[in-house]
Amino acid sequence: MIQIYNRRTNKYDTEAVAGEKYINWAYESPIGKGFVELFVKRKIFSKLYGLYCDSKLSRKKIPSFISSFNIDMNMCPTIPSDFKSFNDFFIRKLTKEARPINTNKNILISPGDGRLMAHTNIDINELIQVKGITYSLSELIQDDEIAKEYNGGVCLVLRLCPTDYHRLHFIDDGTIEASNKVLGNYYSVNPTALERVPKLYCQNKREWSIFHSKNFGDVIHVEVGATCVGSIIQSYTPNQKVKKGDEKCYFKFGGSTTILFFKKNTVTIDDDILLQSSFGFETKVNMGEKIGEKFSYSS
């Protein structure tokens, strides 16, 4: 059972996990672990399932998925019957009214919908995956020189579930460099897997880029793929100006994660998120909502 902090109600909600029984079997039982290592973590598994989710046959999954996970389709400009495949539904867009953007230049917004964990004053060689399991920024992005610049900074880990809106957006005005692709496995990013696979983020397929933010300095954006996430699609044009709230990328089917790194003394994360992170709980956030603000020496 995964509990998530709801900052609106100040209570903990139990997360509805798509494929929960399978995930528990795959990462907790000896036979399941063997199946993951032999087949599930490999590209071919996610590619084959991705082909199915791109097909017309997969449309039949849409109504039951909406019903099972209580997805509010009033926030979507497209009606369920108009989606051409399950992936077409999965990468659905939302109305602007559904996710208002806090446009204050000093306010840091969430880049997407998901469950957020924040780490401050980070040691780039001991980044926290879960309690007792760490990884390094150099391993994650495979660039020692860039990694060094973020020691003592802030790391934000936003985990997206299959039930979430799966498009990510820019946290500020600025320009962003081309995306660097790192090949890897396709482990699940569910907490059950994170607790059992060492350096999971560094093992999985991922893409990273440097966002030259107008108000928060140079930010490293990392998108981590996962089981059945066959594609990470970048929506932006490298080195061209973007506006706060513009779309950056989207994931096709599956759970996935984005990780943001900020340099020291650039951002201050909201107290409730930091408190829950210190307790080991993720905080549920939506794209566009305030999660922090620009660092001020007077604060």
C-alpha positions, 0 to 999 in steps of 0.5 A: 500500500502506497500512501501519498500526502494530499496537501489540499486536505492535509491527509494521506491518500492511498494510491490506486496502482495500475497493475498492482498485483503484477508489480508486487509479484514481479518485484517481490517473488523469486519467479517474478524477479527472474521474469523481470530480469529475463524479459520485462526489463528489456526493450523488446517487452515494452516495444511489443506492448507499445505496438499494441497500445498504438493499435486500434485493438487497444481502444477497448481498454479505455472505458474500463481504465477511465472507470477503474481509476476515476479519471475526470474526462471533463478536463480533456477536450477530447471525448473517449470515443474519439481516441484512436488507440489506448496510447492516444488516450494515454497522452491526452491533452487537458484544457488550459482551465484544468491546469492553471499556470502560476505566472509569477516569475518568482514562483516555481511550478510543478512541471507535471502531475505526479507525486513529488519528493524533494531533497535539498543540500544534495551530495551529488554522489549520494542521491537518495533513490529510497532510504538505504539506496543511493545513486550519483548524478554523474552516473545518471547523466554520464557527465562528471563536469556538469554534475559537479556544478549541482553539489549542494543544490536541490533535487526534485523527483516527480513520479508519474503513474499510468493514471496521471496526465503524462505531459511535462511542461517548462517551469520558467521562461528560457531556452533548452539545449538538445536532449541527450539520450542514454540507453538502458533497461525498462524497470518499473519506477513504482516504489516497490521496484525502487526499494529492490533495484539498486541505482534504478534511475541509472539503469533505466533508459533516460534522456536529459537536457540543460534548461537555461531558466530565466529565473532559476538558473541552469536546471538539469531535466531528466526523463526516466523511462520505465516498463511499457514506456516505449517512447519519450517524445520531446516536444520542444525545439532546442535552443529556441525560447520557451515560455513558462507552462509550454509543453516540454515532452510526453511519455507514452504508456506506463509509469515514468519519472522526471528528475530536476536538479537546481544549483545551490541558492537558486530555489526554495521548496515549499515547507510542506513538501520538504516536511513530507519528504523528510518523513519519506512521503511523496506529495501529490501535485499538479502541473502548474501549481506552486511548489517553491520560489526563487531563492532569496538571501533575505528569506 
